[in-house]
Amino acid sequence: MGMGQRQPWLALVIGNSRWHWGGFEGDRWLGTWHTAPLSLAQVQQLQRGDFAIAAWRQLGIDHAPSANLPNGDFQRQGHPELWMASVVKHPVAWLANYPALHRVETALVPLHNSYPTLGVDRALALVGAGETWGWPALVIDCGTALTFTAGADGGLIGGAILPGLRSQFRALHTDTDQLPALDLDLDLDPSPWPRRWATDTAGAIVSGILHTQLAGIRDFIAAWEVDYPGGAVVFTGGDSEFVIHHLKKQTPALAQRINHDPDLGFWGLRVCRRRSLEALEAL
């Protein structure tokens, strides 16, 4: 095994709402942490500090995965490799001068039958699901957008995109004069929630959005299981636990057929790095 396959490295998946960081030592997973979108000044500070613990602490961010390293810090290797994928354009330029940056775009993800506008986050999540949970795999990403991405034998089958839960709540408020601003942080007690036949406006919004989204998810899963019996169904994304909780309440039989893995994008980046190292060693 080469040194590159044992050294600590960082993974970064930049989403629409949050930045997702992961730590590895070779293939060994050290853990994850999440931040709000960072500013240019914050990114420059982290780069100057080579992403060491002290640099994170100066930003007030708990960099817990470093504690799992043998010597306690990514900085022990100088500039740690940073494998990054982003669905947002401007942070890419901020990191462009980092000497150990490996930017992963969709074309570099080892996924057959892809297309140029496929989001790199979707491609990575599908490859990560295929490696971790086996092919064929259906990834349901519950984030700013709700996406369905299906693949088999290391290739893309296809998928679908619609607004995520929070996006739907925001859209109803911002695009209408009278409807209130709501979010997912609603009280689930004392009665079962959400009530399907609501008797107030807020309840009607919650019922409409959540019940129709859960119905759509169930329909996609049912179609997937007809086409690929026994294929993996893996949920990921910031709202996935919330969605799974209510999906299982409505359809308990689904509980044994769905999986939850919030780190699929990191597993996809790990595959990309491993393939890159293997190609270098083969030269």
Rosetta blueprint (number, residue, H / E / L):
1 M L
2 G L
3 M H
4 G H
5 Q H
6 R L
7 Q L
8 P E
9 W E
10 L E
11 A E
12 L E
13 V E
14 I E
15 G L
16 N L
17 S L
18 R L
19 W E
20 H E
21 W E
22 G E
23 G E
24 F E
25 E E
26 G L
27 D L
28 R E
29 W E
30 L E
31 G E
32 T E
33 W E
34 H E
35 T E
36 A L
37 P L
38 L L
39 S L
40 L H
41 A H
42 Q H
43 V H
44 Q H
45 Q H
46 L H
47 Q H
48 R H
49 G L
50 D L
51 F L
52 A L
53 I H
54 A H
55 A H
56 W H
57 R H
58 Q H
59 L L
60 G L
61 I L
62 D L
63 H L
64 A H
65 P H
66 S H
67 A H
68 N H
69 L L
70 P L
71 N L
72 G L
73 D L
74 F H
75 Q H
76 R H
77 Q H
78 G L
79 H L
80 P L
81 E E
82 L E
83 W E
84 M E
85 A E
86 S E
87 V L
88 V L
89 K L
90 H H
91 P H
92 V H
93 A H
94 W H
95 L L
96 A L
97 N L
98 Y L
99 P L
100 A L
101 L E
102 H E
103 R E
104 V L
105 E L
106 T H
107 A H
108 L H
109 V L
110 P L
111 L L
112 H E
113 N L
114 S L
115 Y L
116 P L
117 T L
118 L L
119 G L
120 V H
121 D H
122 R H
123 A H
124 L H
125 A H
126 L H
127 V H
128 G H
129 A H
130 G H
131 E H
132 T H
133 W H
134 G L
135 W L
136 P L
137 A E
138 L E
139 V E
140 I E
141 D E
142 C E
143 G L
144 T L
145 A E
146 L E
147 T E
148 F E
149 T E
150 A E
151 G E
152 A E
153 D L
154 G L
155 G E
156 L E
157 I E
158 G E
159 G E
160 A E
161 I E
162 L E
163 P E
164 G L
165 L H
166 R H
167 S H
168 Q H
169 F H
170 R H
171 A H
172 L H
173 H H
174 T H
175 D L
176 T L
177 D L
178 Q L
179 L L
180 P L
181 A L
182 L L
183 D L
184 L L
185 D L
186 L L
187 D L
188 L L
189 D L
190 P L
191 S L
192 P L
193 W L
194 P L
195 R L
196 R L
197 W L
198 A L
199 T L
200 D L
201 T H
202 A H
203 G H
204 A H
205 I H
206 V H
207 S H
208 G H
209 I H
210 L H
211 H H
212 T H
213 Q H
214 L H
215 A H
216 G H
217 I H
218 R H
219 D H
220 F H
221 I H
222 A H
223 A H
224 W H
225 E H
226 V H
227 D H
228 Y L
229 P L
230 G L
231 G L
232 A E
233 V E
234 V E
235 F E
236 T E
237 G L
238 G L
239 D L
240 S H
241 E H
242 F H
243 V H
244 I H
245 H H
246 H H
247 L H
248 K H
249 K H
250 Q H
251 T L
252 P H
253 A H
254 L H
255 A H
256 Q H
257 R L
258 I L
259 N E
260 H E
261 D L
262 P L
263 D L
264 L H
265 G H
266 F H
267 W H
268 G H
269 L H
270 R H
271 V H
272 C H
273 R H
274 R H
275 R H
276 S H
277 L H
278 E H
279 A H
280 L H
281 E H
282 A H
283 L L
